[in-house]
Amino acid sequence: MLASFFRLQLRHYIGDTVEVATSSDLFEGVVIDVTNSILRLTETSPGYEADLDIITIPLNQINYVRVDNVQ
């Protein structure tokens, strides 16, 4: 039940900038998709070209999510 609530909550933040922490990484980007098992976000790579990387994170690996633009 908690997992389904977590998924529903994350879906409200599609289009918002978030920080996502796992046990080994910290990602910052815009949420573009949430499925039953993964979170996808676009992360801007630092540098001259500022490439957009799509990051896929399994929901069961997420330790916390911080939302920058709460509406």
FIBALUM-993821 format. One line per 8 residues: number of its first residue (from 1); for each residue x, y, z of N, C-alpha, C. Coordinates in nm, 3 decimals, always signed. Example, Ala and Ser with C-alpha at 12.3 -4.5 7.8 and 13.67 -1.06 7.14 Angstrom:
# FIBALUM-993821
1 = +1.319,-0.569,+0.780,+1.230,-0.450,+0.780,+1.320,-0.330,+0.780 ~ +1.285,-0.225,+0.708,+1.367,-0.106,+0.714,+1.290,+0.003,+0.787 .
//
This chain:
# FIBALUM-993821
1 = +0.082,-0.119,+0.000,+0.000,+0.000,+0.000,+0.086,+0.126,+0.000 ~ +0.193,+0.126,+0.078,+0.281,+0.242,+0.083,+0.347,+0.265,-0.052 ~ +0.384,+0.156,-0.122,+0.447,+0.168,-0.253,+0.352,+0.232,-0.353 ~ +0.225,+0.196,-0.350,+0.130,+0.255,-0.444,+0.106,+0.403,-0.413 ~ +0.104,+0.439,-0.285,+0.091,+0.579,-0.247,+0.212,+0.659,-0.294 ~ +0.331,+0.601,-0.281,+0.454,+0.665,-0.325,+0.450,+0.691,-0.476 ~ +0.408,+0.592,-0.555,+0.395,+0.608,-0.700,+0.296,+0.719,-0.735 ~ +0.180,+0.718,-0.671,+0.080,+0.821,-0.697,+0.132,+0.960,-0.664 .
9 = +0.203,+0.971,-0.555,+0.259,+1.099,-0.514,+0.362,+1.146,-0.616 ~ +0.450,+1.056,-0.661,+0.551,+1.095,-0.759,+0.488,+1.140,-0.891 ~ +0.377,+1.080,-0.929,+0.311,+1.118,-1.054,+0.261,+1.262,-1.050 ~ +0.233,+1.314,-0.932,+0.192,+1.454,-0.920,+0.306,+1.550,-0.954 ~ +0.428,+1.502,-0.950,+0.544,+1.589,-0.972,+0.601,+1.579,-1.113 ~ +0.529,+1.517,-1.206,+0.574,+1.514,-1.345,+0.582,+1.658,-1.395 ~ +0.697,+1.694,-1.448,+0.720,+1.830,-1.495,+0.791,+1.918,-1.394 ~ +0.804,+1.871,-1.270,+0.871,+1.949,-1.164,+1.016,+1.903,-1.147 .
17 = +1.097,+1.994,-1.096,+1.237,+1.963,-1.065,+1.245,+1.896,-0.928 ~ +1.319,+1.785,-0.922,+1.333,+1.710,-0.798,+1.477,+1.668,-0.778 ~ +1.510,+1.638,-0.654,+1.634,+1.568,-0.619,+1.595,+1.430,-0.574 ~ +1.665,+1.329,-0.625,+1.637,+1.191,-0.589,+1.765,+1.130,-0.536 ~ +1.760,+1.074,-0.417,+1.876,+1.011,-0.357,+1.857,+0.860,-0.351 ~ +1.960,+0.788,-0.393,+1.967,+0.643,-0.372,+2.080,+0.621,-0.273 ~ +2.109,+0.497,-0.243,+2.217,+0.472,-0.147,+2.354,+0.510,-0.202 ~ +2.366,+0.523,-0.335,+2.497,+0.552,-0.393,+2.503,+0.679,-0.478 .
25 = +2.389,+0.738,-0.513,+2.389,+0.854,-0.603,+2.285,+0.957,-0.561 ~ +2.307,+1.079,-0.611,+2.211,+1.187,-0.596,+2.187,+1.245,-0.734 ~ +2.062,+1.249,-0.776,+2.026,+1.299,-0.908,+1.937,+1.422,-0.892 ~ +1.950,+1.515,-0.985,+1.860,+1.631,-0.988,+1.813,+1.647,-1.132 ~ +1.683,+1.662,-1.148,+1.628,+1.679,-1.282,+1.478,+1.695,-1.279 ~ +1.419,+1.692,-1.397,+1.275,+1.709,-1.413,+1.212,+1.572,-1.433 ~ +1.110,+1.543,-1.354,+1.040,+1.415,-1.365,+0.964,+1.411,-1.498 ~ +0.989,+1.305,-1.576,+0.918,+1.292,-1.704,+0.825,+1.171,-1.708 .
33 = +0.846,+1.071,-1.619,+0.761,+0.953,-1.622,+0.773,+0.877,-1.490 ~ +0.662,+0.819,-1.448,+0.659,+0.731,-1.331,+0.576,+0.610,-1.369 ~ +0.635,+0.491,-1.358,+0.561,+0.368,-1.384,+0.548,+0.293,-1.252 ~ +0.499,+0.169,-1.259,+0.485,+0.090,-1.136,+0.619,+0.056,-1.072 ~ +0.728,+0.062,-1.148,+0.856,+0.020,-1.091,+0.971,+0.118,-1.110 ~ +0.954,+0.222,-1.194,+1.065,+0.313,-1.218,+1.022,+0.460,-1.221 ~ +1.121,+0.545,-1.198,+1.108,+0.690,-1.211,+1.206,+0.732,-1.319 ~ +1.159,+0.813,-1.414,+1.248,+0.867,-1.517,+1.252,+1.017,-1.503 .
41 = +1.374,+1.071,-1.513,+1.388,+1.215,-1.510,+1.495,+1.257,-1.608 ~ +1.487,+1.381,-1.653,+1.592,+1.438,-1.738,+1.686,+1.514,-1.649 ~ +1.812,+1.485,-1.665,+1.916,+1.549,-1.584,+2.006,+1.628,-1.677 ~ +2.030,+1.753,-1.646,+2.119,+1.835,-1.727,+2.261,+1.808,-1.686 ~ +2.343,+1.768,-1.784,+2.484,+1.743,-1.758,+2.558,+1.875,-1.754 ~ +2.644,+1.892,-1.655,+2.722,+2.016,-1.653,+2.820,+2.019,-1.770 ~ +2.846,+2.137,-1.822,+2.940,+2.151,-1.933,+2.890,+2.250,-2.035 ~ +2.965,+2.263,-2.142,+2.934,+2.361,-2.244,+2.809,+2.325,-2.324 .
49 = +2.791,+2.197,-2.353,+2.679,+2.157,-2.438,+2.549,+2.137,-2.360 ~ +2.558,+2.114,-2.232,+2.441,+2.095,-2.146,+2.347,+1.989,-2.202 ~ +2.403,+1.870,-2.228,+2.322,+1.758,-2.279,+2.217,+1.718,-2.177 ~ +2.102,+1.676,-2.226,+1.998,+1.623,-2.140,+2.012,+1.471,-2.135 ~ +2.034,+1.418,-2.016,+2.041,+1.274,-1.997,+1.911,+1.227,-1.935 ~ +1.862,+1.113,-1.982,+1.744,+1.053,-1.921,+1.792,+0.949,-1.820 ~ +1.755,+0.970,-1.696,+1.795,+0.883,-1.586,+1.677,+0.795,-1.548 ~ +1.700,+0.666,-1.537,+1.598,+0.571,-1.494,+1.637,+0.516,-1.358 .
57 = +1.548,+0.532,-1.261,+1.577,+0.490,-1.124,+1.467,+0.395,-1.077 ~ +1.503,+0.275,-1.035,+1.401,+0.185,-0.979,+1.342,+0.246,-0.851 ~ +1.211,+0.241,-0.838,+1.146,+0.301,-0.722,+1.194,+0.239,-0.590 ~ +1.223,+0.110,-0.591,+1.266,+0.044,-0.468,+1.409,+0.081,-0.427 ~ +1.480,+0.158,-0.511,+1.615,+0.203,-0.478,+1.618,+0.347,-0.425 ~ +1.503,+0.414,-0.425,+1.497,+0.555,-0.384,+1.491,+0.565,-0.232 ~ +1.585,+0.645,-0.177,+1.585,+0.671,-0.033,+1.503,+0.795,+0.004 ~ +1.514,+0.900,-0.079,+1.428,+1.016,-0.056,+1.415,+1.096,-0.185 .
65 = +1.311,+1.177,-0.190,+1.284,+1.268,-0.302,+1.258,+1.405,-0.242 ~ +1.326,+1.505,-0.294,+1.303,+1.643,-0.253,+1.249,+1.719,-0.373 ~ +1.135,+1.784,-0.357,+1.070,+1.857,-0.465,+1.102,+2.004,-0.450 ~ +1.153,+2.065,-0.557,+1.190,+2.206,-0.553,+1.071,+2.299,-0.576 ~ +0.979,+2.261,-0.665,+0.869,+2.350,-0.703,+0.736,+2.290,-0.658 ~ +0.706,+2.299,-0.532,+0.579,+2.248,-0.482,+0.470,+2.346,-0.519 ~ +0.363,+2.294,-0.579,+0.253,+2.381,-0.621,+0.131,+2.358,-0.537 .
//
